[in-house]
Amino acid sequence: MNHRIAHADAREKTAVRGSALRGAAARGPRGSSGPGGPRRTRRWVLAGACALLAGIVLADRVAAGVAEGRMADRIAARQSALVGAPDVSVEGFPFLWHAAAGSYPEVEVVGRARTEDGLPVTASLDLRDVSGRAGGYSAAKARGEFRVPLDALGARRGPGVRLAGRDGRLEITRSVMGVPLVVTAALKLTGDTVVLVPAAASLAGRPLDPANPQIAAALKAAERKIPELPLGLVPSGISVDDGAVTVHGEAGNVSLAGEA
């Protein structure tokens, strides 16, 4: 055999084997779907699971929002003192699970209202362990806060009267013959009546005896009976801060009778 032909055949076989090896390397191991195949599959599965979870959460929140809106409309229809529909928040996830069971761990209601004599009130209700029953719902425990702005209360006392909260007490300032009279009183709750107990007084910056009969008579005239609270809440306390006087109420085994 010609040596040149033999060498040419050898080079051709070597080239064919090299091409085959490069092709196999490019294709990867048998059964593989290409570079990063299993990893890419895991990413797609994870992404699908996350999308499904997000869809479930979104559907749950949409259902809760619809229920909250219906509750707000029903409460507004039954509470004539409210100014518009209240904000209702049903706590507990998943909502659909609690809805199917007919019970909710917590329901919060916040609304604006007006008393019979026109005072603005912000009402906040916290209902715990709400469960369905014949004709409506019931709550194992209910707490409420009813805030009345100090400027609205001051306006009821007449022109020139200013109310402010100071260290948990009520500071009353008014002009007496052009001279400022300042009386500081603690707020107490006696039954359903708000009582003002004088703690300090001054006239034109000079201290006065807070037990002065005229001061005591003026504070006695300022006593007010708390209007009936919704849902049968019983007044349990009263507090004052920089902007409002707040009446606190609570009750147990509250019947909502279709209001939720």
C-alpha positions as CSV (number, residue, x, y, z in Angstrom):
1,M,0.0,0.0,0.0
2,N,1.1,3.5,-0.8
3,H,2.3,5.2,2.4
4,R,0.8,8.5,1.3
5,I,-2.6,6.9,0.9
6,A,-2.3,5.2,4.3
7,H,-1.5,8.4,6.0
8,A,-4.4,10.2,4.3
9,D,-6.8,7.4,5.5
10,A,-5.5,7.7,9.0
11,R,-5.9,11.5,9.1
12,E,-9.5,11.2,7.7
13,K,-10.4,8.6,10.4
14,T,-9.0,10.8,13.1
15,A,-10.9,13.8,11.9
16,V,-14.2,11.7,11.8
17,R,-13.6,10.5,15.4
18,G,-12.9,14.1,16.6
19,S,-16.1,15.4,15.0
20,A,-18.1,12.7,16.7
21,L,-16.6,13.4,20.1
22,R,-17.3,17.2,19.7
23,G,-20.9,16.5,18.7
24,A,-21.4,14.2,21.7
25,A,-20.0,16.8,24.0
26,A,-22.3,19.4,22.6
27,R,-25.3,17.2,23.1
28,G,-24.4,16.4,26.7
29,P,-25.0,13.1,28.5
30,R,-27.6,10.8,27.2
31,G,-31.1,11.7,28.5
32,S,-30.2,15.3,29.2
33,S,-32.4,18.1,27.8
34,G,-29.4,20.4,27.3
35,P,-27.3,22.7,29.6
36,G,-29.1,23.3,32.9
37,G,-32.1,21.2,31.9
38,P,-33.1,19.8,35.4
39,R,-32.4,23.1,37.0
40,R,-34.5,25.0,34.5
41,T,-37.4,22.5,35.2
42,R,-37.1,23.1,38.9
43,R,-37.3,26.9,38.3
44,W,-40.4,26.6,36.2
45,V,-42.1,24.4,38.9
46,L,-41.2,26.8,41.6
47,A,-42.4,29.8,39.6
48,G,-45.7,27.9,39.0
49,A,-46.1,27.2,42.7
50,C,-45.5,30.8,43.6
51,A,-48.0,32.0,41.0
52,L,-50.6,29.5,42.3
53,L,-50.0,30.7,45.9
54,A,-50.3,34.3,44.9
55,G,-53.5,33.6,43.1
56,I,-55.0,31.9,46.2
57,V,-54.0,34.8,48.4
58,L,-55.4,37.3,45.9
59,A,-58.7,35.4,45.7
60,D,-58.9,35.1,49.5
61,R,-58.3,38.9,49.9
62,V,-60.9,39.7,47.2
63,A,-63.5,37.5,49.0
64,A,-62.7,39.3,52.3
65,G,-63.0,42.7,50.6
66,V,-66.5,41.8,49.2
67,A,-67.6,40.5,52.7
68,E,-66.2,43.6,54.4
69,G,-68.1,45.9,52.0
70,R,-71.4,44.0,52.6
71,M,-70.9,44.3,56.4
72,A,-70.2,48.0,56.1
73,D,-73.4,48.5,54.1
74,R,-75.5,46.6,56.5
75,I,-74.1,48.4,59.5
76,A,-74.7,51.8,57.8
77,A,-78.3,50.8,57.1
78,R,-78.9,49.9,60.7
79,Q,-77.0,52.7,62.5
80,S,-78.7,56.1,61.6
81,A,-76.1,58.1,63.5
82,L,-73.3,57.0,61.1
83,V,-72.1,59.5,58.5
84,G,-71.5,57.2,55.5
85,A,-70.5,53.5,55.5
86,P,-67.9,52.5,58.1
87,D,-64.6,50.8,57.4
88,V,-64.7,47.1,58.2
89,S,-61.7,44.8,58.5
90,V,-62.1,41.1,58.9
91,E,-58.9,39.6,60.4
92,G,-57.8,36.0,60.1
93,F,-56.2,34.1,57.1
94,P,-57.4,32.3,55.2
95,F,-60.7,34.3,55.1
96,L,-62.5,31.6,53.1
97,W,-61.7,29.0,55.7
98,H,-63.2,31.2,58.4
99,A,-66.2,32.1,56.2
100,A,-66.9,28.4,55.6
101,A,-66.7,27.7,59.3
102,G,-69.0,30.8,60.0
103,S,-66.6,32.3,62.6
104,Y,-63.9,35.0,62.6
105,P,-61.3,35.7,65.2
106,E,-61.6,39.5,65.0
107,V,-63.6,42.1,63.2
108,E,-62.7,45.8,63.4
109,V,-65.2,48.6,62.5
110,V,-64.3,52.3,62.3
111,G,-66.9,54.9,61.4
112,R,-67.8,58.6,61.8
113,A,-71.1,59.5,63.4
114,R,-73.0,62.4,65.1
115,T,-74.7,62.4,68.4
116,E,-78.4,63.6,68.7
117,D,-77.2,67.1,69.5
118,G,-74.8,67.2,66.5
119,L,-71.4,66.4,68.1
120,P,-69.0,64.6,65.7
121,V,-67.8,61.2,67.0
122,T,-65.2,58.7,65.6
123,A,-66.3,55.3,66.7
124,S,-63.9,52.3,66.7
125,L,-65.2,48.8,67.5
126,D,-63.1,45.7,68.1
127,L,-65.2,42.5,68.0
128,R,-63.5,39.2,69.1
129,D,-64.6,35.6,68.3
130,V,-67.4,36.5,66.0
131,S,-69.5,33.5,65.0
132,G,-72.6,32.9,62.9
133,R,-75.9,32.1,64.5
134,A,-79.6,32.2,63.7
135,G,-80.6,35.7,62.5
136,G,-77.1,37.1,62.4
137,Y,-73.8,36.9,64.3
138,S,-72.6,37.2,67.9
139,A,-69.3,38.2,69.4
140,A,-67.8,36.8,72.6
141,K,-66.3,40.2,73.5
142,A,-66.6,43.7,72.2
143,R,-64.7,46.9,73.0
144,G,-65.3,50.3,71.7
145,E,-63.8,53.8,71.7
146,F,-65.8,56.9,70.9
147,R,-63.7,60.1,70.3
148,V,-65.2,63.6,70.4
149,P,-62.9,66.4,69.3
150,L,-62.1,69.0,72.0
151,D,-62.7,71.9,69.7
152,A,-66.2,70.7,69.0
153,L,-66.9,70.4,72.8
154,G,-65.4,73.8,73.4
155,A,-67.6,75.4,70.9
156,R,-70.6,74.0,72.8
157,R,-69.4,75.8,75.9
158,G,-69.7,79.2,74.2
159,P,-67.5,81.7,72.5
160,G,-64.1,82.3,74.1
161,V,-63.9,78.8,75.7
162,R,-60.9,76.7,74.7
163,L,-60.3,73.1,75.8
164,A,-57.0,71.2,75.7
165,G,-55.6,68.0,77.0
166,R,-52.8,68.3,79.5
167,D,-51.2,65.2,81.1
168,G,-54.4,63.2,80.9
169,R,-56.5,66.0,82.3
170,L,-58.8,68.6,80.8
171,E,-57.7,72.2,80.7
172,I,-60.5,74.7,80.4
173,T,-59.6,78.3,79.5
174,R,-62.1,81.1,79.3
175,S,-62.1,84.9,79.6
176,V,-63.6,86.5,82.6
177,M,-63.9,90.3,82.2
178,G,-61.0,90.2,79.8
179,V,-58.8,88.1,82.2
180,P,-58.0,84.4,81.4
181,L,-59.4,81.9,83.9
182,V,-57.8,78.5,83.6
183,V,-59.2,75.4,85.3
184,T,-57.7,72.0,85.1
185,A,-59.9,69.0,85.9
186,A,-59.7,65.3,86.0
187,L,-62.4,63.4,84.1
188,K,-64.2,60.6,86.0
189,L,-66.9,58.2,85.0
190,T,-69.7,57.7,87.5
191,G,-72.1,55.2,86.0
192,D,-72.9,56.7,82.6
193,T,-72.2,60.3,83.6
194,V,-68.9,62.2,83.0
195,V,-67.9,64.1,86.1
196,L,-65.2,66.9,86.2
197,V,-63.1,67.0,89.4
198,P,-61.1,70.3,89.8
199,A,-57.4,69.8,90.2
200,A,-55.9,73.3,89.7
201,A,-57.1,76.8,88.8
202,S,-55.6,80.2,88.1
203,L,-56.9,83.7,87.3
204,A,-54.6,86.0,85.3
205,G,-51.8,83.6,86.1
206,R,-52.4,83.7,89.9
207,P,-53.3,80.5,91.6
208,L,-56.9,79.9,92.9
209,D,-58.3,77.4,95.2
210,P,-59.7,74.7,92.9
211,A,-62.3,73.9,95.5
212,N,-63.8,77.5,95.1
213,P,-67.6,77.1,95.2
214,Q,-68.0,79.0,91.9
215,I,-65.5,76.8,90.1
216,A,-67.1,73.7,91.6
217,A,-70.6,74.9,90.4
218,A,-69.3,75.6,86.9
219,L,-67.8,72.1,86.6
220,K,-70.9,70.6,88.1
221,A,-72.9,72.3,85.3
222,A,-70.6,70.8,82.7
223,E,-71.3,67.2,83.7
224,R,-72.8,65.2,80.8
225,K,-74.6,61.9,80.6
226,I,-73.1,59.5,77.9
227,P,-75.6,58.7,75.2
228,E,-76.5,55.0,74.8
229,L,-73.7,53.2,73.1
230,P,-74.2,50.8,70.2
231,L,-74.4,47.0,70.5
232,G,-75.2,47.3,74.2
233,L,-71.7,48.5,75.1
234,V,-71.4,49.6,78.7
235,P,-69.2,52.7,79.5
236,S,-66.0,51.5,81.2
237,G,-63.8,54.6,81.2
238,I,-63.0,58.0,79.9
239,S,-59.7,59.6,78.8
240,V,-58.5,62.8,77.3
241,D,-55.5,63.5,75.0
242,D,-54.3,66.6,73.0
243,G,-57.2,66.4,70.6
244,A,-60.2,64.6,71.9
245,V,-62.1,63.1,74.8
246,T,-62.6,59.4,74.4
247,V,-65.3,57.3,76.0
248,H,-64.4,53.6,76.4
249,G,-67.0,50.8,76.4
250,E,-67.1,47.0,76.5
251,A,-69.5,44.1,76.7
252,G,-69.5,40.3,76.5
253,N,-71.7,38.0,74.4
254,V,-72.8,40.7,72.1
255,S,-75.6,40.0,69.6
256,L,-75.1,41.6,66.2
257,A,-78.5,40.4,64.9
258,G,-77.7,40.7,61.2
259,E,-75.5,43.8,61.5
260,A,-72.4,41.8,60.5
